[in-house]
Amino acid sequence: ILMVDEKGKNMKCLTFFLMLPETVKNRSKKSSKKANSSSSSSSSKLPPVCYEIITLKTKKKKKMAADIFPRKKPANTNTTAVQQYHQQNLNNNNTIPAPNWQGLYPTIRERNAVMFNNDLMADVHFVVGPPGGTQRLPGHKYVLAVGSSVFHAMFYGELAEDKDEIRIPDVEPAAFLAMLKYIYCDEIDLAADTVLATLYAAKKYIVPHLARACVNFLETSLSAKNACVLLSQSCLFEEPDLTQRCWEVIDAQAELALKSEGFCDIDFQTLESILRRETLNAKEIVVFEAALNWAEVECQRQELTATIENKRKVLGKALYLIRIPTMALDDFANGAAQSGILTLNETNDIFLWYTAAKKPELQFVSKPRKGLVPQRCHRFQSCAYRSNQWRYRGRCDSIQFAVDKRVFIAGFGLYGSSCGSAEYSAKIELKRQGVILGQNLSKYFSDGSSNTFPVWFEYPVQIEPDTFYTASVILDGNELSYFGQEGMTEVQCGKVTVQFQCSSDSTNGTGVQGGQIPELIFYA
């Protein structure tokens, strides 16, 4: 085979004889020798021709396209073309690719991905989104049917309808695109503001692996701010694992969750389940105020004026799930009693409940919530005191720790004075990679014993597994105190394993082997 370059010059070429048996190979060698001898006179005119005989062995393992053509960085022109196609797919303004666009992609997965949101060869279109916010998206029935049993039934099932355009008003365009990207490209692209809608789409069209990825994304981004909304959605989507994670956050960080904007967005059924919660770790006045905030927003949703009567109307029987008789008397007198949400008889009966020997019957639940029992992780095997230790002069005692399960740090247990009773001022702090997650300034009284004394954060701080956090305290008080010794690098506390290591923030001598901060107080 003679090849000519773009300038008209002759080029050497390689001729391949493929899949030839050994006998043909030998004959080919003999014939090539004769041909060389007979054409020696004309060899000066023609370029030499190279022959390469490749004998294929049938036992050799077949290779896939990705193995034969490992992906290399394409030339600048190809890179520009690939990026252009991808950008077109994202913008939904696709044009027909250049000829031989298939040559840009070595694997079937990459070539298939070019068809994502591409009008080329599209045999169906979807009009996605509610009226006024629709987007028309192209699709390919075969690809969609391979990725979803719902699409398979829609296009190839017994009741398949031959429609060129399908309307989907209950799915957001961004979520539908995220699902299509997974089906076409085998890529999961999730965002915090669309993950719930994507989960809905994955559930509707039975794409289980994408749904699982959505749930994992929600679990890792779960916090007190969104726990109530996610609880509502997890029940709707029947995701028990996500529901359990939501309850863990709501129980431990109840006051933060109840004060979040997301709490007002939950449905009535979720509101009732939260108000019934026995392990809710919050003051009842906070629960009461959260319920009133929800009622005000619910009035707006129902297009009602947010009057006292309408708030009570939308709360219905859920009002009696608030354990008003368990409030502190000051909280009731200055809060619930003056809110106007209670009737005069209810207010009088609750006051009698607080003060009278013979208590009236109430419609409200009068039994306090159990809340959560804090666990204590003690890292020292013994403690001691000496005449010249442990002193506090504004220096920092610090230690790093990591856990293997999500927990919520409520505070620290600290040592007190070794010279009789004394009062300490403690500034406690919890950081992750230098970022302050929680801090508080409070006082505690030491009775002179070697016991530990709890100091609490304002709200429990969520701690993720397998990441080191820094616990610090600066004490001001009696300079001589007890200190821990025989410290452990790893402590098993219930179902939670805690690891400790020294912190560079510690300037007062505290480390793994000894010092202050003997206990971590947490909910799990």
Secondary structure as UniProt FT lines:
FT   STRAND          3..4
FT   TURN            6..7
FT   STRAND          10..11
FT   STRAND          14..18
FT   HELIX           22..38
FT   TURN            41..45
FT   STRAND          50..54
FT   TURN            58..59
FT   HELIX           65..68
FT   HELIX           76..91
FT   TURN            99..100
FT   HELIX           101..104
FT   HELIX           108..114
FT   TURN            115..117
FT   TURN            120..121
FT   STRAND          124..128
FT   TURN            131..132
FT   STRAND          135..139
FT   HELIX           141..147
FT   HELIX           149..156
FT   TURN            158..159
FT   STRAND          165..168
FT   TURN            169..170
FT   HELIX           173..185
FT   TURN            192..194
FT   HELIX           195..204
FT   TURN            205..206
FT   HELIX           208..220
FT   TURN            224..226
FT   HELIX           227..237
FT   HELIX           240..252
FT   HELIX           254..259
FT   HELIX           261..265
FT   HELIX           268..276
FT   TURN            278..279
FT   HELIX           284..301
FT   TURN            302..303
FT   HELIX           308..315
FT   HELIX           316..321
FT   HELIX           324..326
FT   HELIX           329..334
FT   HELIX           336..338
FT   HELIX           344..355
FT   STRAND          375..378
FT   STRAND          380..384
FT   TURN            387..388
FT   STRAND          396..403
FT   STRAND          407..415
FT   STRAND          422..432
FT   TURN            433..434
FT   STRAND          435..446
FT   STRAND          452..463
FT   TURN            465..466
FT   STRAND          469..476
FT   STRAND          483..487
FT   STRAND          490..493
FT   TURN            494..495
FT   STRAND          496..502
FT   TURN            504..505
FT   STRAND          519..523
//
